């Protein structure tokens, strides 16, 4: 039975973020994959989808800090226990994201870790593309679009960060899949939505908070 998102506490989220960082630190230093520690909460042994995002803290010309993506990989489906999946996703985000060079040990003190725990993706039933504009909710849903072997996934925090409307969100999901931006309008795609609980470091090695994507 997959883990239900509502079962997670802030403490669980903090545990996962700390585990992600520890897994990467150990792997970069010794090429060792850590195991979930004995104090792992039992619920984190349940299966769940998860993504680990690593962002680098950089300063612009005015000295204002901002976050720049440094790696993001995960498992959309609940294929393995959450704690184990977090370890695997964290190491992959640090070393296997094809968009970036592998993370260097010296970068660890300038990056923040974010863990997104996912609900199982659910297919969106629709007969006309325009219906997707009502059924996909920015700030609530992550999106997967699929056509044949092409597949693109965007986490629910992405359209919030970029201030996209639903249309832009779907366009960028299509681009992520390697499809034209308007493929959601012109082709019958398989579309799935999922939800997420997102936990992140406020600063490198610092406090962990839950990111709320919708106003309370």
C-alpha angles and dihedrals in degrees: 000000000000118000115265113232093225089063092067121098128199087254090056089051092050090050091054094048091049089047091051092052093045091050092053094044092052094044094050092046101042108004087242123142108220122222123228104274123245091255092061108132109251093237089062088065088068118098120265142152113250141175127199117207123193118197128186119223110228132168125229125222090280092052094251111145120233136171123249123190113256100171142337127185134147151137117277093193128059094251101142142015111295098239092050092045090052091054092049094045093048094052091045092049090052098044113015109042101121092212093066144039113256114277114263120224089241091063095061094091092054100049134077126214125223126187121199114194110202137210114226111280114256124205116245112227112215138150099193126037091233089067089069089068088065099037099049112072120200111225092023108052135056111205137221120187120190137185117170107309093343116100134169129186131190123185117233093249092060099075090043092054093047094039093235126168119224093270093054089044092056092044092054092046088055091049089050088055092052092253130125112274092247095049090109088062099041105036134047101248130182105243126191131183131201138173130230144201107217124203122181145170113254089213133356110303088352141118117327120222136175112249112227109209097188127049112260 
